[in-house]
Amino acid sequence: MKIVIENNVPIPDKLVVRQSKYKPLTKMKVNQSAFIECNKIDHKKEITKCRSLLDSYGRKQTPSYKYTFRTVEGGFRVWRVK
């Protein structure tokens, strides 16, 4: 392995971080809900991703936001309750 030390090499711009497809749900107001369509095979994986994003986002708010999830036919539904 060869290491080369160089001067005046510009720092590249940061990479754009891909946003979660569930990010729009963070804009929900209290008592609003959203239906997320998914097949039965992906259901647990998708609800876990969505719950993780919203729980993390909700804890950072003052006062904190709370969400609840329910399985419905064809997918799941999420409500903002606080």
C-alpha positions as CSV (number, residue, x, y, z in Angstrom):
1,M,0.0,0.0,0.0
2,K,1.2,3.4,-0.9
3,I,0.1,6.6,0.8
4,V,0.5,9.9,-1.0
5,I,0.1,13.2,0.9
6,E,-1.2,16.1,-1.3
7,N,-1.8,19.8,-0.9
8,N,-4.8,21.9,-2.0
9,V,-7.2,19.0,-2.9
10,P,-10.7,20.5,-2.7
11,I,-13.3,18.8,-0.4
12,P,-16.2,17.4,-2.4
13,D,-19.8,18.3,-1.6
14,K,-21.6,16.1,0.9
15,L,-23.6,13.3,-0.6
16,V,-27.4,13.8,-0.6
17,V,-28.9,11.6,2.0
18,R,-31.9,9.7,0.8
19,Q,-35.1,10.5,2.7
20,S,-37.4,7.9,4.0
21,K,-40.6,7.3,2.1
22,Y,-42.4,7.8,5.4
23,K,-41.0,11.3,6.0
24,P,-44.2,13.0,4.8
25,L,-46.0,11.4,7.7
26,T,-44.1,13.7,10.1
27,K,-46.3,16.6,8.9
28,M,-49.5,15.0,10.2
29,K,-51.6,16.9,12.7
30,V,-53.3,15.4,15.7
31,N,-56.2,13.1,14.8
32,Q,-55.0,12.7,11.2
33,S,-54.2,9.3,9.8
34,A,-52.6,7.8,6.8
35,F,-53.0,4.4,5.1
36,I,-49.8,2.7,3.9
37,E,-50.4,-0.1,1.4
38,C,-48.2,-3.1,1.5
39,N,-48.4,-6.8,0.9
40,K,-48.7,-9.3,3.7
41,I,-45.1,-10.5,3.2
42,D,-43.5,-7.0,3.7
43,H,-46.0,-5.9,6.3
44,K,-43.9,-6.4,9.5
45,K,-40.8,-4.9,7.9
46,E,-42.6,-1.9,6.6
47,I,-44.5,-1.1,9.8
48,T,-41.2,-1.4,11.8
49,K,-39.4,1.1,9.5
50,C,-42.3,3.5,9.7
51,R,-42.6,3.2,13.5
52,S,-38.9,3.7,13.9
53,L,-38.9,6.9,11.9
54,L,-42.0,8.4,13.6
55,D,-40.9,7.4,17.1
56,S,-37.5,9.0,16.6
57,Y,-39.0,12.1,15.1
58,G,-41.7,12.4,17.7
59,R,-39.3,12.2,20.7
60,K,-37.4,15.2,19.3
61,Q,-40.5,17.5,19.3
62,T,-41.6,19.7,22.2
63,P,-44.0,18.5,23.4
64,S,-43.3,15.1,22.0
65,Y,-45.5,13.6,19.3
66,K,-47.2,10.2,19.7
67,Y,-48.4,7.9,17.0
68,T,-50.3,4.6,17.0
69,F,-50.4,1.9,14.3
70,R,-53.0,-0.7,13.3
71,T,-53.0,-3.4,10.7
72,V,-55.9,-3.1,8.3
73,E,-56.8,-4.9,5.1
74,G,-54.2,-4.3,2.4
75,G,-51.6,-2.6,4.7
76,F,-51.6,-0.6,7.9
77,R,-52.8,2.7,9.2
78,V,-50.9,5.2,11.3
79,W,-52.6,7.9,13.5
80,R,-51.0,10.9,15.2
81,V,-52.6,10.9,18.6
82,K,-50.6,13.6,20.4
